[in-house]
Amino acid sequence: MDELNLNSRRAFLKKSAFAGAGFFALSSIPDEVFAKTDLVKLTILHTNDVHSHVDPFPDNDPKYPGLGGAVNRAAVIKKIRAEEKNVLLFDVGDIFQGTPYFNMYGGELEFKLMTMMQYDASTIGNHDFDNGLEGLVKQLPHANFPFINCNYDFSDTPMAGKTLPHKIFVKDGISIGVFGLGIELDGLVEKRMYGNTKYLDPILKAAEASRYLKHEKKCDLVICLSHLGYSSRGKQINDVELAKQSKNIDVILGAHTHTFLDKPAEYENSDGKKILVAQVGWAGIRLGIKISKKSIAI
């Protein structure tokens, strides 16, 4: 897994190949390997905490000059899809809040742009409640992709029935199970914004969802879209603790703490197996990329 800085769209599009182009490398394994009929190459793209950054940062920004922007991201995603057969694109929440675009349009523009980029799914971040539950529900028709979360109980709210606890994607015979987790809202979001939403233990819900996807649905890969944060202070659960306590999760795509990981962190789960944790900062500055190779029976 690598992360791609979204700086010059034109510079990226001039590259004829990913590996060895000097911009980033998707995989050190030659493409010829994937010509075998019993191997499937899966490309997973992810963003987090974009916070309504539709435009790139200005060229004179002291930290992120020219980085980010929906146009740059869309162009990179389009090129990757043109060159890779099996691509999934996820967002890990906090789509809303951060620029005047959200203040003016309430999230409509963000969802429409994500729909144009053909996101496959997203989870929900704490800032996605910033216009209240009614404000979030109002914008959902503009999102042609599902919102996945298994530890918010929305049954007594306007969001009832408008999320999925998990979803299974199939690419070239490979089954990918995806579930989502949200952070504790109490103390972080005003009560009036999330209403009667109930927060359920993310460790228990993750164990339940990942066990179901891995063992009952026989998914080859289980991905968690986690808005818990890479690390945290106090007793609040985070991605590192989730990884260590988990059993059936292969990859955690994270958010909330705006952590720039140049490569995924590796941990051992409770069974001693490797699990990857990734996060790509904030504001759409980077696009996360995960390459997975899976064998299938032929």
MIMAR-147643 format. One record per residue (C-alpha): residue number from 1; residue in one letter; x negated, y, z. Coordinates in steps of 0.02 Angstrom, whole numbers, plus 50000, padded with zeros to 5 digits. Layout:
N
<atom mardo="NUM" selo="a" c1="X" c2="Y" c3="Z"/>
...
END
This chain:
298
<atom mardo="1" selo="m" c1="50000" c2="50000" c3="50000"/>
<atom mardo="2" selo="d" c1="49936" c2="50173" c3="49955"/>
<atom mardo="3" selo="e" c1="50008" c2="50347" c3="49966"/>
<atom mardo="4" selo="l" c1="50011" c2="50466" c3="49820"/>
<atom mardo="5" selo="n" c1="49994" c2="50653" c3="49846"/>
<atom mardo="6" selo="l" c1="50123" c2="50739" c3="49737"/>
<atom mardo="7" selo="n" c1="50021" c2="50882" c3="49672"/>
<atom mardo="8" selo="s" c1="50001" c2="50904" c3="49484"/>
<atom mardo="9" selo="r" c1="50133" c2="50809" c3="49387"/>
<atom mardo="10" selo="r" c1="50041" c2="50842" c3="49224"/>
<atom mardo="11" selo="a" c1="49878" c2="50775" c3="49293"/>
<atom mardo="12" selo="f" c1="49962" c2="50616" c3="49348"/>
<atom mardo="13" selo="l" c1="50051" c2="50589" c3="49183"/>
<atom mardo="14" selo="k" c1="49885" c2="50599" c3="49091"/>
<atom mardo="15" selo="k" c1="49826" c2="50441" c3="49178"/>
<atom mardo="16" selo="s" c1="49848" c2="50289" c3="49068"/>
<atom mardo="17" selo="a" c1="49837" c2="50163" c3="49209"/>
<atom mardo="18" selo="f" c1="49858" c2="50161" c3="49398"/>
<atom mardo="19" selo="a" c1="49708" c2="50058" c3="49452"/>
<atom mardo="20" selo="g" c1="49540" c2="50144" c3="49437"/>
<atom mardo="21" selo="a" c1="49614" c2="50308" c3="49376"/>
<atom mardo="22" selo="g" c1="49538" c2="50404" c3="49519"/>
<atom mardo="23" selo="f" c1="49709" c2="50467" c3="49577"/>
<atom mardo="24" selo="f" c1="49759" c2="50314" c3="49675"/>
<atom mardo="25" selo="a" c1="49747" c2="50125" c3="49659"/>
<atom mardo="26" selo="l" c1="49900" c2="50015" c3="49671"/>
<atom mardo="27" selo="s" c1="49809" c2="49850" c3="49680"/>
<atom mardo="28" selo="s" c1="49635" c2="49779" c3="49663"/>
<atom mardo="29" selo="i" c1="49704" c2="49621" c3="49583"/>
<atom mardo="30" selo="p" c1="49697" c2="49622" c3="49392"/>
<atom mardo="31" selo="d" c1="49863" c2="49633" c3="49304"/>
<atom mardo="32" selo="e" c1="49823" c2="49472" c3="49211"/>
<atom mardo="33" selo="v" c1="49854" c2="49377" c3="49371"/>
<atom mardo="34" selo="f" c1="50036" c2="49429" c3="49367"/>
<atom mardo="35" selo="a" c1="50061" c2="49358" c3="49193"/>
<atom mardo="36" selo="k" c1="50084" c2="49187" c3="49272"/>
<atom mardo="37" selo="t" c1="50265" c2="49136" c3="49271"/>
<atom mardo="38" selo="d" c1="50269" c2="49084" c3="49454"/>
<atom mardo="39" selo="l" c1="50212" c2="49252" c3="49524"/>
<atom mardo="40" selo="v" c1="50320" c2="49406" c3="49544"/>
<atom mardo="41" selo="k" c1="50248" c2="49579" c3="49573"/>
<atom mardo="42" selo="l" c1="50358" c2="49694" c3="49676"/>
<atom mardo="43" selo="t" c1="50328" c2="49881" c3="49693"/>
<atom mardo="44" selo="i" c1="50407" c2="49969" c3="49842"/>
<atom mardo="45" selo="l" c1="50412" c2="50160" c3="49842"/>
<atom mardo="46" selo="h" c1="50459" c2="50260" c3="49996"/>
<atom mardo="47" selo="t" c1="50481" c2="50437" c3="50061"/>
<atom mardo="48" selo="n" c1="50525" c2="50507" c3="50232"/>
<atom mardo="49" selo="d" c1="50564" c2="50673" c3="50316"/>
<atom mardo="50" selo="v" c1="50580" c2="50767" c3="50151"/>
<atom mardo="51" selo="h" c1="50679" c2="50901" c3="50245"/>
<atom mardo="52" selo="s" c1="50762" c2="50984" c3="50095"/>
<atom mardo="53" selo="h" c1="50595" c2="51026" c3="50012"/>
<atom mardo="54" selo="v" c1="50662" c2="51034" c3="49835"/>
<atom mardo="55" selo="d" c1="50521" c2="51147" c3="49775"/>
<atom mardo="56" selo="p" c1="50334" c2="51114" c3="49792"/>
<atom mardo="57" selo="f" c1="50237" c2="51215" c3="49918"/>
<atom mardo="58" selo="p" c1="50171" c2="51378" c3="49841"/>
<atom mardo="59" selo="d" c1="49998" c2="51375" c3="49767"/>
<atom mardo="60" selo="n" c1="49935" c2="51490" c3="49904"/>
<atom mardo="61" selo="d" c1="49998" c2="51384" c3="50048"/>
<atom mardo="62" selo="p" c1="49853" c2="51360" c3="50170"/>
<atom mardo="63" selo="k" c1="49888" c2="51175" c3="50203"/>
<atom mardo="64" selo="y" c1="49983" c2="51101" c3="50056"/>
<atom mardo="65" selo="p" c1="49952" c2="51210" c3="49902"/>
<atom mardo="66" selo="g" c1="50058" c2="51152" c3="49756"/>
<atom mardo="67" selo="l" c1="50105" c2="50988" c3="49840"/>
<atom mardo="68" selo="g" c1="50275" c2="50904" c3="49839"/>
<atom mardo="69" selo="g" c1="50432" c2="50954" c3="49747"/>
<atom mardo="70" selo="a" c1="50574" c2="50852" c3="49675"/>
<atom mardo="71" selo="v" c1="50518" c2="50876" c3="49495"/>
<atom mardo="72" selo="n" c1="50344" c2="50806" c3="49530"/>
<atom mardo="73" selo="r" c1="50415" c2="50661" c3="49628"/>
<atom mardo="74" selo="a" c1="50542" c2="50619" c3="49493"/>
<atom mardo="75" selo="a" c1="50408" c2="50618" c3="49359"/>
<atom mardo="76" selo="v" c1="50294" c2="50502" c3="49458"/>
<atom mardo="77" selo="i" c1="50438" c2="50383" c3="49499"/>
<atom mardo="78" selo="k" c1="50490" c2="50380" c3="49315"/>
<atom mardo="79" selo="k" c1="50314" c2="50335" c3="49259"/>
<atom mardo="80" selo="i" c1="50297" c2="50198" c3="49388"/>
<atom mardo="81" selo="r" c1="50463" c2="50124" c3="49336"/>
<atom mardo="82" selo="a" c1="50408" c2="50128" c3="49154"/>
<atom mardo="83" selo="e" c1="50251" c2="50029" c3="49193"/>
<atom mardo="84" selo="e" c1="50313" c2="49913" c3="49331"/>
<atom mardo="85" selo="k" c1="50455" c2="49789" c3="49310"/>
<atom mardo="86" selo="n" c1="50518" c2="49766" c3="49488"/>
<atom mardo="87" selo="v" c1="50532" c2="49931" c3="49582"/>
<atom mardo="88" selo="l" c1="50629" c2="49978" c3="49739"/>
<atom mardo="89" selo="l" c1="50641" c2="50157" c3="49804"/>
<atom mardo="90" selo="f" c1="50688" c2="50197" c3="49984"/>
<atom mardo="91" selo="d" c1="50702" c2="50350" c3="50096"/>
<atom mardo="92" selo="v" c1="50685" c2="50337" c3="50285"/>
<atom mardo="93" selo="g" c1="50790" c2="50485" c3="50341"/>
<atom mardo="94" selo="d" c1="50785" c2="50670" c3="50383"/>
<atom mardo="95" selo="i" c1="50835" c2="50713" c3="50207"/>
<atom mardo="96" selo="f" c1="50918" c2="50872" c3="50273"/>
<atom mardo="97" selo="q" c1="50858" c2="51033" c3="50355"/>
<atom mardo="98" selo="g" c1="50703" c2="51137" c3="50324"/>
<atom mardo="99" selo="t" c1="50734" c2="51256" c3="50178"/>
<atom mardo="100" selo="p" c1="50872" c2="51376" c3="50122"/>
<atom mardo="101" selo="y" c1="50935" c2="51242" c3="50001"/>
<atom mardo="102" selo="f" c1="51012" c2="51151" c3="50149"/>
<atom mardo="103" selo="n" c1="51081" c2="51310" c3="50224"/>
<atom mardo="104" selo="m" c1="51166" c2="51353" c3="50059"/>
<atom mardo="105" selo="y" c1="51224" c2="51184" c3="49994"/>
<atom mardo="106" selo="g" c1="51235" c2="51077" c3="50151"/>
<atom mardo="107" selo="g" c1="51141" c2="50929" c3="50078"/>
<atom mardo="108" selo="e" c1="51233" c2="50916" c3="49912"/>
<atom mardo="109" selo="l" c1="51080" c2="50959" c3="49810"/>
<atom mardo="110" selo="e" c1="50967" c2="50838" c3="49903"/>
<atom mardo="111" selo="f" c1="51087" c2="50692" c3="49877"/>
<atom mardo="112" selo="k" c1="51113" c2="50735" c3="49694"/>
<atom mardo="113" selo="l" c1="50925" c2="50740" c3="49663"/>
<atom mardo="114" selo="m" c1="50900" c2="50573" c3="49751"/>
<atom mardo="115" selo="t" c1="51040" c2="50499" c3="49647"/>
<atom mardo="116" selo="m" c1="50955" c2="50562" c3="49488"/>
<atom mardo="117" selo="m" c1="50793" c2="50479" c3="49547"/>
<atom mardo="118" selo="q" c1="50893" c2="50319" c3="49574"/>
<atom mardo="119" selo="y" c1="50852" c2="50288" c3="49756"/>
<atom mardo="120" selo="d" c1="50905" c2="50113" c3="49805"/>
<atom mardo="121" selo="a" c1="50946" c2="50153" c3="49987"/>
<atom mardo="122" selo="s" c1="50911" c2="50268" c3="50134"/>
<atom mardo="123" selo="t" c1="50930" c2="50264" c3="50321"/>
<atom mardo="124" selo="i" c1="50989" c2="50408" c3="50430"/>
<atom mardo="125" selo="g" c1="50876" c2="50528" c3="50525"/>
<atom mardo="126" selo="n" c1="50920" c2="50642" c3="50670"/>
<atom mardo="127" selo="h" c1="50919" c2="50798" c3="50560"/>
<atom mardo="128" selo="d" c1="51046" c2="50719" c3="50445"/>
<atom mardo="129" selo="f" c1="51172" c2="50759" c3="50583"/>
<atom mardo="130" selo="d" c1="51131" c2="50946" c3="50578"/>
<atom mardo="131" selo="n" c1="51298" c2="50992" c3="50498"/>
<atom mardo="132" selo="g" c1="51389" c2="50869" c3="50609"/>
<atom mardo="133" selo="l" c1="51470" c2="50705" c3="50562"/>
<atom mardo="134" selo="e" c1="51598" c2="50793" c3="50455"/>
<atom mardo="135" selo="g" c1="51460" c2="50884" c3="50360"/>
<atom mardo="136" selo="l" c1="51370" c2="50720" c3="50326"/>
<atom mardo="137" selo="v" c1="51530" c2="50634" c3="50269"/>
<atom mardo="138" selo="k" c1="51569" c2="50780" c3="50154"/>
<atom mardo="139" selo="q" c1="51406" c2="50754" c3="50059"/>
<atom mardo="140" selo="l" c1="51412" c2="50564" c3="50044"/>
<atom mardo="141" selo="p" c1="51506" c2="50565" c3="49877"/>
<atom mardo="142" selo="h" c1="51351" c2="50647" c3="49801"/>
<atom mardo="143" selo="a" c1="51242" c2="50500" c3="49852"/>
<atom mardo="144" selo="n" c1="51252" c2="50353" c3="49733"/>
<atom mardo="145" selo="f" c1="51155" c2="50242" c3="49851"/>
<atom mardo="146" selo="p" c1="51196" c2="50161" c3="50019"/>
<atom mardo="147" selo="f" c1="51147" c2="50219" c3="50192"/>
<atom mardo="148" selo="i" c1="51083" c2="50074" c3="50296"/>
<atom mardo="149" selo="n" c1="51085" c2="50072" c3="50486"/>
<atom mardo="150" selo="c" c1="51120" c2="49935" c3="50612"/>
<atom mardo="151" selo="n" c1="51098" c2="50022" c3="50780"/>
<atom mardo="152" selo="y" c1="51220" c2="50167" c3="50764"/>
<atom mardo="153" selo="d" c1="51399" c2="50118" c3="50803"/>
<atom mardo="154" selo="f" c1="51504" c2="50239" c3="50701"/>
<atom mardo="155" selo="s" c1="51668" c2="50148" c3="50728"/>
<atom mardo="156" selo="d" c1="51749" c2="50292" c3="50824"/>
<atom mardo="157" selo="t" c1="51684" c2="50430" c3="50709"/>
<atom mardo="158" selo="p" c1="51716" c2="50499" c3="50534"/>
<atom mardo="159" selo="m" c1="51568" c2="50393" c3="50476"/>
<atom mardo="160" selo="a" c1="51660" c2="50231" c3="50513"/>
<atom mardo="161" selo="g" c1="51638" c2="50108" c3="50370"/>
<atom mardo="162" selo="k" c1="51521" c2="50223" c3="50274"/>
<atom mardo="163" selo="t" c1="51356" c2="50135" c3="50313"/>
<atom mardo="164" selo="l" c1="51288" c2="49959" c3="50291"/>
<atom mardo="165" selo="p" c1="51195" c2="49864" c3="50428"/>
<atom mardo="166" selo="h" c1="51084" c2="49785" c3="50296"/>
<atom mardo="167" selo="k" c1="51074" c2="49753" c3="50110"/>
<atom mardo="168" selo="i" c1="50990" c2="49620" c3="50004"/>
<atom mardo="169" selo="f" c1="50905" c2="49664" c3="49840"/>
<atom mardo="170" selo="v" c1="50851" c2="49531" c3="49715"/>
<atom mardo="171" selo="k" c1="50708" c2="49565" c3="49595"/>
<atom mardo="172" selo="d" c1="50652" c2="49428" c3="49476"/>
<atom mardo="173" selo="g" c1="50706" c2="49290" c3="49594"/>
<atom mardo="174" selo="i" c1="50631" c2="49373" c3="49748"/>
<atom mardo="175" selo="s" c1="50755" c2="49415" c3="49886"/>
<atom mardo="176" selo="i" c1="50718" c2="49573" c3="49987"/>
<atom mardo="177" selo="g" c1="50820" c2="49603" c3="50144"/>
<atom mardo="178" selo="v" c1="50827" c2="49782" c3="50207"/>
<atom mardo="179" selo="f" c1="50897" c2="49849" c3="50370"/>
<atom mardo="180" selo="g" c1="50888" c2="50020" c3="50453"/>
<atom mardo="181" selo="l" c1="50861" c2="50091" c3="50627"/>
<atom mardo="182" selo="g" c1="50896" c2="50264" c3="50697"/>
<atom mardo="183" selo="i" c1="50821" c2="50357" c3="50844"/>
<atom mardo="184" selo="e" c1="50910" c2="50393" c3="51009"/>
<atom mardo="185" selo="l" c1="51015" c2="50549" c3="50977"/>
<atom mardo="186" selo="d" c1="51051" c2="50598" c3="51157"/>
<atom mardo="187" selo="g" c1="50935" c2="50740" c3="51205"/>
<atom mardo="188" selo="l" c1="50877" c2="50762" c3="51026"/>
<atom mardo="189" selo="v" c1="51038" c2="50811" c3="50937"/>
<atom mardo="190" selo="e" c1="51181" c2="50914" c3="51008"/>
<atom mardo="191" selo="k" c1="51323" c2="50800" c3="51064"/>
<atom mardo="192" selo="r" c1="51448" c2="50894" c3="50957"/>
<atom mardo="193" selo="m" c1="51347" c2="50848" c3="50803"/>
<atom mardo="194" selo="y" c1="51352" c2="50659" c3="50827"/>
<atom mardo="195" selo="g" c1="51515" c2="50646" c3="50924"/>
<atom mardo="196" selo="n" c1="51561" c2="50469" c3="50977"/>
<atom mardo="197" selo="t" c1="51415" c2="50387" c3="50888"/>
<atom mardo="198" selo="k" c1="51347" c2="50248" c3="51000"/>
<atom mardo="199" selo="y" c1="51161" c2="50212" c3="51003"/>
<atom mardo="200" selo="l" c1="51122" c2="50026" c3="51014"/>
<atom mardo="201" selo="d" c1="50957" c2="49950" c3="51071"/>
<atom mardo="202" selo="p" c1="50844" c2="49952" c3="50916"/>
<atom mardo="203" selo="i" c1="50739" c2="49804" c3="50973"/>
<atom mardo="204" selo="l" c1="50891" c2="49693" c3="50996"/>
<atom mardo="205" selo="k" c1="50975" c2="49751" c3="50835"/>
<atom mardo="206" selo="a" c1="50813" c2="49731" c3="50737"/>
<atom mardo="207" selo="a" c1="50792" c2="49554" c3="50802"/>
<atom mardo="208" selo="e" c1="50970" c2="49514" c3="50756"/>
<atom mardo="209" selo="a" c1="50961" c2="49589" c3="50581"/>
<atom mardo="210" selo="s" c1="50789" c2="49520" c3="50536"/>
<atom mardo="211" selo="r" c1="50832" c2="49345" c3="50597"/>
<atom mardo="212" selo="y" c1="50992" c2="49346" c3="50494"/>
<atom mardo="213" selo="l" c1="50903" c2="49407" c3="50337"/>
<atom mardo="214" selo="k" c1="50752" c2="49292" c3="50352"/>
<atom mardo="215" selo="h" c1="50833" c2="49132" c3="50411"/>
<atom mardo="216" selo="e" c1="51017" c2="49136" c3="50365"/>
<atom mardo="217" selo="k" c1="51002" c2="49230" c3="50201"/>
<atom mardo="218" selo="k" c1="50828" c2="49158" c3="50163"/>
<atom mardo="219" selo="c" c1="50753" c2="49325" c3="50111"/>
<atom mardo="220" selo="d" c1="50573" c2="49315" c3="50049"/>
<atom mardo="221" selo="l" c1="50534" c2="49488" c3="50118"/>
<atom mardo="222" selo="v" c1="50615" c2="49585" c3="50261"/>
<atom mardo="223" selo="i" c1="50594" c2="49774" c3="50267"/>
<atom mardo="224" selo="c" c1="50645" c2="49890" c3="50409"/>
<atom mardo="225" selo="l" c1="50684" c2="50072" c3="50369"/>
<atom mardo="226" selo="s" c1="50644" c2="50148" c3="50538"/>
<atom mardo="227" selo="h" c1="50675" c2="50325" c3="50596"/>
<atom mardo="228" selo="l" c1="50608" c2="50285" c3="50769"/>
<atom mardo="229" selo="g" c1="50439" c2="50369" c3="50745"/>
<atom mardo="230" selo="y" c1="50266" c2="50295" c3="50727"/>
<atom mardo="231" selo="s" c1="50224" c2="50325" c3="50909"/>
<atom mardo="232" selo="s" c1="50311" c2="50409" c3="51054"/>
<atom mardo="233" selo="r" c1="50290" c2="50466" c3="51232"/>
<atom mardo="234" selo="g" c1="50380" c2="50390" c3="51378"/>
<atom mardo="235" selo="k" c1="50496" c2="50241" c3="51365"/>
<atom mardo="236" selo="q" c1="50569" c2="50275" c3="51193"/>
<atom mardo="237" selo="i" c1="50541" c2="50134" c3="51070"/>
<atom mardo="238" selo="n" c1="50433" c2="50168" c3="50917"/>
<atom mardo="239" selo="d" c1="50372" c2="50078" c3="50761"/>
<atom mardo="240" selo="v" c1="50214" c2="50011" c3="50843"/>
<atom mardo="241" selo="e" c1="50311" c2="49932" c3="50986"/>
<atom mardo="242" selo="l" c1="50443" c2="49869" c3="50866"/>
<atom mardo="243" selo="a" c1="50309" c2="49787" c3="50760"/>
<atom mardo="244" selo="k" c1="50229" c2="49701" c3="50909"/>
<atom mardo="245" selo="q" c1="50394" c2="49638" c3="50979"/>
<atom mardo="246" selo="s" c1="50467" c2="49581" c3="50813"/>
<atom mardo="247" selo="k" c1="50469" c2="49407" c3="50734"/>
<atom mardo="248" selo="n" c1="50543" c2="49415" c3="50560"/>
<atom mardo="249" selo="i" c1="50500" c2="49587" c3="50492"/>
<atom mardo="250" selo="d" c1="50366" c2="49597" c3="50358"/>
<atom mardo="251" selo="v" c1="50357" c2="49786" c3="50330"/>
<atom mardo="252" selo="i" c1="50413" c2="49938" c3="50430"/>
<atom mardo="253" selo="l" c1="50433" c2="50096" c3="50328"/>
<atom mardo="254" selo="g" c1="50434" c2="50236" c3="50456"/>
<atom mardo="255" selo="a" c1="50483" c2="50417" c3="50482"/>
<atom mardo="256" selo="h" c1="50521" c2="50552" c3="50612"/>
<atom mardo="257" selo="t" c1="50346" c2="50590" c3="50678"/>
<atom mardo="258" selo="h" c1="50282" c2="50660" c3="50511"/>
<atom mardo="259" selo="t" c1="50133" c2="50543" c3="50522"/>
<atom mardo="260" selo="f" c1="50017" c2="50540" c3="50372"/>
<atom mardo="261" selo="l" c1="49950" c2="50362" c3="50359"/>
<atom mardo="262" selo="d" c1="49827" c2="50347" c3="50215"/>
<atom mardo="263" selo="k" c1="49855" c2="50160" c3="50219"/>
<atom mardo="264" selo="p" c1="49974" c2="50051" c3="50318"/>
<atom mardo="265" selo="a" c1="49930" c2="50004" c3="50495"/>
<atom mardo="266" selo="e" c1="49921" c2="49818" c3="50528"/>
<atom mardo="267" selo="y" c1="49986" c2="49739" c3="50688"/>
<atom mardo="268" selo="e" c1="50023" c2="49565" c3="50750"/>
<atom mardo="269" selo="n" c1="50204" c2="49526" c3="50788"/>
<atom mardo="270" selo="s" c1="50260" c2="49418" c3="50934"/>
<atom mardo="271" selo="d" c1="50222" c2="49262" c3="50832"/>
<atom mardo="272" selo="g" c1="50045" c2="49319" c3="50792"/>
<atom mardo="273" selo="k" c1="50088" c2="49357" c3="50610"/>
<atom mardo="274" selo="k" c1="50036" c2="49515" c3="50518"/>
<atom mardo="275" selo="i" c1="50160" c2="49656" c3="50500"/>
<atom mardo="276" selo="l" c1="50130" c2="49820" c3="50407"/>
<atom mardo="277" selo="v" c1="50186" c2="49992" c3="50467"/>
<atom mardo="278" selo="a" c1="50184" c2="50139" c3="50346"/>
<atom mardo="279" selo="q" c1="50234" c2="50323" c3="50348"/>
<atom mardo="280" selo="v" c1="50199" c2="50462" c3="50224"/>
<atom mardo="281" selo="g" c1="50203" c2="50623" c3="50323"/>
<atom mardo="282" selo="w" c1="50341" c2="50744" c3="50277"/>
<atom mardo="283" selo="a" c1="50411" c2="50868" c3="50149"/>
<atom mardo="284" selo="g" c1="50392" c2="50750" c3="50001"/>
<atom mardo="285" selo="i" c1="50206" c2="50783" c3="49995"/>
<atom mardo="286" selo="r" c1="50167" c2="50599" c3="49971"/>
<atom mardo="287" selo="l" c1="50250" c2="50449" c3="49892"/>
<atom mardo="288" selo="g" c1="50217" c2="50284" c3="49979"/>
<atom mardo="289" selo="i" c1="50180" c2="50132" c3="49872"/>
<atom mardo="290" selo="k" c1="50179" c2="49950" c3="49924"/>
<atom mardo="291" selo="i" c1="50131" c2="49809" c3="49808"/>
<atom mardo="292" selo="s" c1="50187" c2="49634" c3="49854"/>
<atom mardo="293" selo="k" c1="50150" c2="49472" c3="49761"/>
<atom mardo="294" selo="k" c1="50267" c2="49327" c3="49790"/>
<atom mardo="295" selo="s" c1="50270" c2="49150" c3="49718"/>
<atom mardo="296" selo="i" c1="50434" c2="49078" c3="49660"/>
<atom mardo="297" selo="a" c1="50482" c2="48902" c3="49614"/>
<atom mardo="298" selo="i" c1="50489" c2="48868" c3="49426"/>
END
